């Protein structure tokens, strides 16, 4: 049965001027994933890549490590870019949240503490809940429901391909797939996205009876002696 491997990008550049690029760790994670997949005898018949820089960098590093980069990246019949797999606009979601009275100042204070990432996550979670709520849809260029709809469209396109397909995307898109296939409520799906490891993959099987989620957040290749490569942000 053909399988879709939904691959979350390697670590992006948190705190950098351009977030949408892999960090040095993200590069290593992507290369390690490719080496792992090649050792398991798992290879794609086609590649679908989201339209973001970190998606393409992850794909290139992974496929090069598998010895498939030149074969796939330059072949339009095997490689396609699909913006349906792009991540939601977290900056615009945060912008709408921090525009609320007093919220921006509290976020700055919390991020100035001993653990800036924990401070950010606290407010990011609240911003995401507000986006997901549906009551404030007029404040967002893309609503939560619209985001889920385009990811579902991307999934349908990927599932119609032949053979194994590698899909390079982001955690939010993978959580939207889990929402659809596992019939999760919105907040449960969103919370899943915060537990997905960088350069982990989730496996979807596509058959005559539709698509099913076979596994989620597989990252054993980032455990044990390679645990120094494990990250979630």
C-alpha positions as CSV (number, residue, x, y, z in Angstrom):
1,X,0.0,0.0,0.0
2,X,1.4,3.4,-0.9
3,X,2.6,5.5,2.0
4,X,2.9,9.2,2.6
5,X,5.8,10.2,4.9
6,X,4.9,13.5,6.4
7,X,8.2,14.9,7.4
8,X,8.5,17.8,9.8
9,X,11.3,20.3,8.9
10,X,14.5,20.4,10.9
11,X,14.9,23.0,13.6
12,X,14.3,26.5,12.3
13,X,16.2,29.6,13.5
14,X,14.3,30.6,16.6
15,X,15.2,34.2,17.6
16,X,17.0,34.9,14.4
17,X,16.1,37.8,12.0
18,X,14.9,35.1,9.5
19,X,13.1,32.3,11.3
20,X,12.4,30.5,8.0
21,X,15.7,28.8,7.6
22,X,17.3,25.8,9.2
23,X,19.7,26.2,12.1
24,X,22.9,24.3,12.1
25,X,21.2,21.7,14.3
26,X,18.3,21.6,11.8
27,X,20.7,20.8,9.0
28,X,22.2,17.9,10.9
29,X,18.8,16.6,11.9
30,X,17.7,16.5,8.2
31,X,20.9,14.8,7.1
32,X,20.6,12.2,9.9
33,X,17.0,11.5,8.9
34,X,18.1,10.8,5.3
35,X,20.8,8.5,6.5
36,X,18.4,6.7,8.7
37,X,15.7,6.3,6.0
38,X,18.3,5.0,3.5
39,X,19.6,2.5,6.0
40,X,16.0,1.2,6.4
41,X,15.5,0.9,2.7
42,X,12.8,3.5,2.6
43,X,12.9,5.7,-0.5
44,X,10.4,8.0,-2.2
45,X,8.9,7.6,-5.6
46,X,8.0,11.2,-5.5
47,X,8.5,14.3,-3.3
48,X,6.1,17.0,-2.4
49,X,7.6,20.0,-0.7
50,X,5.9,22.9,1.1
51,X,6.7,26.3,-0.2
52,X,8.7,27.5,2.8
53,X,12.5,27.8,2.8
54,X,12.9,25.5,5.8
55,X,10.8,22.8,4.0
56,X,13.1,22.9,0.9
57,X,16.3,23.0,3.0
58,X,15.1,20.0,5.0
59,X,14.2,18.1,1.7
60,X,17.5,18.9,0.1
61,X,19.6,17.9,3.1
62,X,17.6,14.7,3.7
63,X,17.6,13.6,0.0
64,X,21.3,14.4,-0.5
65,X,22.1,12.3,2.5
66,X,20.2,9.5,0.8
67,X,22.1,10.0,-2.4
68,X,18.8,11.0,-4.2
69,X,19.1,14.8,-4.3
70,X,20.3,15.2,-7.9
71,X,17.8,12.6,-9.1
72,X,14.7,14.0,-7.5
73,X,15.2,17.8,-6.9
74,X,15.8,18.6,-10.6
75,X,13.1,16.2,-12.0
76,X,9.7,18.0,-12.3
77,X,8.0,14.6,-12.7
78,X,9.2,13.5,-9.3
79,X,9.4,16.8,-7.4
80,X,6.6,19.3,-6.8
81,X,6.2,22.3,-4.6
82,X,2.7,22.6,-3.0
83,X,1.9,25.6,-0.8
84,X,-1.0,23.8,0.7
85,X,1.6,22.2,3.0
86,X,2.8,25.6,4.3
87,X,2.7,26.4,8.0
88,X,0.2,28.9,9.4
89,X,1.4,32.4,9.8
90,X,2.5,32.4,13.5
91,X,3.7,36.0,13.3
92,X,0.3,37.3,12.3
93,X,-1.4,35.1,14.9
94,X,1.0,36.6,17.6
95,X,0.4,40.1,16.2
96,X,-3.3,39.8,16.7
97,X,-2.8,38.5,20.2
98,X,-0.2,41.0,21.4
99,X,-2.4,43.9,20.1
100,X,-4.7,43.2,23.0
101,X,-4.4,45.7,25.9
102,X,-1.4,44.8,28.2
103,X,-0.6,41.5,26.5
104,X,2.5,42.6,24.7
105,X,4.1,44.0,27.8
106,X,3.4,40.8,29.8
107,X,4.9,38.7,27.0
108,X,8.0,40.8,27.0
109,X,8.3,40.4,30.8
110,X,7.8,36.6,30.7
111,X,10.4,36.2,27.9
112,X,12.9,38.3,29.9
113,X,12.9,35.7,32.7
114,X,15.2,32.7,33.2
115,X,13.6,30.7,30.5
116,X,12.7,32.8,27.4
117,X,11.4,29.8,25.4
118,X,9.0,28.9,28.2
119,X,7.8,32.5,28.4
120,X,7.3,32.5,24.6
121,X,5.4,29.1,24.7
122,X,3.0,30.3,27.3
123,X,1.9,33.3,25.2
124,X,2.1,31.4,21.9
125,X,-0.3,28.8,23.3
126,X,-2.8,31.5,24.3
127,X,-2.4,33.2,20.9
128,X,-3.1,29.9,19.1
129,X,-6.2,29.2,21.3
130,X,-7.5,32.6,20.3
131,X,-6.9,31.9,16.6
132,X,-8.6,28.5,16.9
133,X,-11.6,29.8,18.8
134,X,-13.4,31.1,15.7
135,X,-14.8,34.2,17.4
136,X,-12.1,36.5,16.1
137,X,-11.8,35.2,12.5
138,X,-12.1,38.7,11.1
139,X,-8.7,39.5,12.6
140,X,-6.7,36.9,10.7
141,X,-5.7,36.7,7.0
142,X,-6.1,32.9,7.2
143,X,-8.5,31.4,9.8
144,X,-7.9,28.1,11.5
145,X,-10.7,26.5,9.6
146,X,-9.3,27.8,6.3
147,X,-5.8,26.5,7.2
148,X,-7.2,23.0,8.0
149,X,-9.1,23.1,4.7
150,X,-6.0,23.7,2.6
151,X,-4.0,21.1,4.4
152,X,-6.8,18.6,3.8
153,X,-6.7,19.6,0.1
154,X,-2.9,19.0,0.1
155,X,-3.4,15.6,1.7
156,X,-5.9,14.6,-1.0
157,X,-3.4,15.6,-3.7
158,X,-0.6,13.7,-2.1
159,X,-2.7,10.6,-1.6
160,X,-3.5,10.4,-5.3
161,X,0.2,10.0,-6.2
162,X,1.6,6.6,-7.0
163,X,4.1,4.8,-4.7
164,X,5.7,6.2,-1.6
165,X,5.7,10.0,-1.3
166,X,7.8,12.1,1.0
167,X,6.0,15.3,2.1
168,X,8.2,18.0,3.7
169,X,6.1,20.3,5.8
170,X,5.6,21.7,9.3
171,X,4.1,20.6,12.6
172,X,0.9,22.6,12.3
173,X,0.1,20.9,8.9
174,X,0.8,17.5,10.3
175,X,-1.5,18.3,13.3
176,X,-4.2,19.3,10.9
177,X,-3.9,15.9,9.2
178,X,-4.2,14.2,12.5
179,X,-7.3,16.3,13.3
180,X,-8.9,15.0,10.1
181,X,-7.9,11.4,10.2
182,X,-8.3,10.9,14.0
183,X,-11.3,13.2,14.3
184,X,-9.7,15.2,17.0
185,X,-11.1,18.4,18.4
186,X,-9.3,21.6,17.4
187,X,-7.3,22.2,20.6
188,X,-6.2,18.6,20.9
189,X,-4.9,18.8,17.3
190,X,-3.1,22.0,18.0
191,X,-1.5,20.6,21.2
192,X,-0.2,17.7,19.2
193,X,1.8,20.1,17.0
194,X,3.8,21.1,20.1
195,X,5.0,17.6,20.7
196,X,6.3,16.8,17.2
197,X,10.1,16.5,17.0
198,X,12.0,18.3,14.3
199,X,12.9,15.9,11.4
200,X,10.4,13.4,12.7
201,X,7.9,11.8,10.4
202,X,4.3,10.6,10.5
203,X,3.1,7.8,8.2
204,X,-0.2,7.9,6.3
205,X,-1.4,4.9,4.2
206,X,-3.5,5.6,1.2
207,X,-5.7,2.8,-0.2
208,X,-9.0,2.1,-1.9
209,X,-10.9,2.9,1.3
210,X,-9.2,6.2,1.9
211,X,-6.3,7.4,4.0
212,X,-5.4,6.3,7.5
213,X,-2.8,7.5,10.0
214,X,-0.5,4.5,10.6
215,X,2.0,6.3,12.9
216,X,2.7,9.7,14.4
217,X,5.9,11.5,15.3
218,X,8.3,8.7,14.6
219,X,11.7,9.9,15.9
220,X,13.5,6.8,17.2
221,X,16.4,7.9,14.9
222,X,16.8,10.9,17.2
223,X,16.9,8.8,20.4
224,X,19.6,6.9,22.2
225,X,23.1,7.8,21.1
226,X,21.7,10.5,18.8
227,X,19.6,12.2,21.5
228,X,21.8,15.3,21.1
229,X,20.0,15.9,17.8
230,X,16.5,15.9,19.4
231,X,14.6,19.2,19.5
232,X,11.0,20.3,19.3
233,X,11.4,24.0,18.4
